[in-house]
Amino acid sequence: MNKERRGSSRLLFGNSIFYVVADFLSRGLHFILLPIYTIFLTTEDYGIQNIITSFNSVMCYVILLCLDSAALRFYSEYKDDKYTMKRFYGTAMSIICFFAVAVVIGCIFLQGILSKLVFKGIEFYPYVILGLTILVLDSIYTLHRRILEAQQKGKTVAVVGFLAVLFSSIITLVMIGVFKLGIYGVLIATLCTSLATVCFAVIDIKKNDMLTVCFDKILAKKMLSYSLPLIPHQISGYLATLISKIFLNTSNSLSTVGLYGIATQFSSVVDLFQDSVSRAYRPWLFEKLENKDVLQKLEIQNISTLLISLYTVIYVGLGLFAQEIILFMTASNYHSAWRVVPILVVAMSFRSVYYFYLAQCLYYTRTSNKIFIASITANLSNIVAASVLVPKYGMYGSAMASLISIVINTCIMIILNKPNGDIGYKLLDLLSRIFVSWIFIFVGIIPCYIYSESGIQILLFFYKIIVACLYLFWLWIQNRKKIYMYTETSSILELVKKIRRR
């Protein structure tokens, strides 16, 4: 049994590494190619891509009905019954294909309304039609990817994902650099990539005899009873993002949407880092809460404050130097995007606290089923705030709406955890560390808003380097005792475990 558990743990750890590395490689490739993309694509092109991508993110859940989550949930139940598993997979695929056709027909039928409300300034033919085709293909592959994840084939998922990004990047460069097709070329490249992933799915299904074409009413009822309640939680964030971009488009322009898209692409690095660390933190926390180790609260407190300190290095670095990075990596018509990045970094920094309390909430069953309250409320507030702020302040208003929604989401998550008791988090300590990082960002970046509208000024650049070095020095002073305490706590815990074994 112990060998099986160790094997399972190694498999879980290995799959986690595959996913994280693949995510970072994919994101890194996008950043490396960003200078080329921004040369050949206008800000309006980026605006079109952002609107279509956000629309597809929402409609994907309408097509999938969260059946991909159901596939992940019920795989362990049916994996030893190949006949039922094949019918389960076949039924899920049948439902998805039916809703995919329904969504495409519905969008074509309502194209007049959609062109006014969602796709203002975007030609329905060919851009939106290409986007809908990509949506259908991606929805089909998403279900298959979930099945592979359920089978713990992390390496396969990661390799296919990275190859898809690499393939898409190469075709995109050819389409926009050689054939000069602009956003049309980007959509064609994305379509080819989506088609390639579906071809892989079909080959894999046939090779491993994974699916029976059917519609099993009993299985359909079981999977839908699980998946349908997940839709509001899953869709709310994407819907809020889409509506915010629609407000930007209608009150400003597609170019503004494109600039904001570039800004969010940079600020999302913060969340990518936090999310990756959080995926490793959750099982560690669950183990601590399960085993109830001596000095558990102190260790959780140490780890959470040290992680926050690590996060703040990313906040301060990106907040201070976003201007130089964007000016260096993008064409001149994208340079103004840097001005909104510090606001988005501040918004994303609040999510670090959210991730800690989310992990606690997920551990306790009495609160895990209430998480949707936080996400739905926060995203409704995002929509309301965007409707008020975006028409007045453009992409700054959209960034402020995101900040408001993340703060609300975090506050509700903290309140939801009240019944779970104190596990070691020191909220005021966590927030104070974030607030101090904001002060350093503010001190370092304000002169750039005043004196540096465009172009890199050497004096301001070195000034920000000094501010960053001062922050790192302060951070070291602040955390010396924590690091020492953590080292000592680990030694005490090991000593206690040895005594227990004796």
ZISUL-V277599 format. One line per field, one symbol per residue. ss: DSSP state (A for helix, B for strand, O for the rest). psi: psi as a letter, one per 20 degrees, with the letter a starting at -180 (. if undefined). burial: # if it has 16 or more other ideal C-beta (glycine too) atoms within 10 Angstrom, else .. Layout:
ss = ???
psi = ???
burial = ???
This chain:
ss = OAAAAAAAAAAAAAAAAAAAAAAAAAAAAAAAAAAAAAAAOOAAAAAAAAAAAAAAAAAAAAAAOOAAAAAAAAAAAAOOOAAAAAAAAAAAAAAAAAAAAAAAAAAAAOAAAAAAAOOOOOOAAAAAAAAAAAAAAAAAAAAAAAAAAAOOOAAAAAAAAAAAAAAAAAAAAAAAAAOOOAAAAAAAAAAAAAAAAAAAAAAAAAAAOOOOOOOOAAAAAAAAAAAAAAAAAAAAAAAAAAAAAAAAAAAOOAAAAAAAAAAAAAAAAAAAAAAAAAAAAAAAAAAAAAAOOOOAAAAAAAAAAAAAAAAAAAAAAAAAAAAAAAAAAOOAAAAAAAAAAAAAAAAAAAAAAAAAAAAAAAAOAAAAOOAAAAAAAAAAAAAAAAAAAAAAAOAAAAAAAAAAAAAAAAAAAAAAOAAAOOOOOOAAAAAAAAAAAAAAAAAAAAAAAAAOOOOOOAAAAAAAAAAAAAAAAAAAAAAAAAAAAAAAAAAAAAAAAAAAAO
psi = ghggghggghgggghgggggggghgghhgghhighggigiprhhghggggggghghhghhhhghkkhhhhhhgighhjhinhghghhggggghggggghggggggghghkhgghhghglpjppgoighggghggggghgghgghhhghhhjkmhgggggggghggggggghghgghggilichghghgggghgghghhggggghgghjmipporoohghggghhhghgiiggghhgghgggghghgggghierhhhggghhgghhghihghggghghhhhhghgghgghghlqqkgghgggggghhggggghggggggggjhghgghhirrhiihihhhighghggghhhiggghghggghhhphiihjjhhgggggghghgggghhghghgjchhhgghhggghhggggghhgghigiiapiipnghgghhhghghgghgghhhghhhgingqqppgghghghgggghhghghhgghjghgggggghghggghgghgggh.
burial = ..............#..###.##..#.......#.###.################################.###..#.....##############.##..##..#......#...##..#.#..########################..##.###.###.##..##.###.##....###########.##.###.##..##....###...#..##.###..#..##.#################.#################.######.###..##..#..##...#.##.############.##.##############.###.#############################.#...#...#..######.###.###.##...##.##################.##.....###....#..##.###.##..##..#...#.......#..##..##..#...#...#..#..##..#...#.........
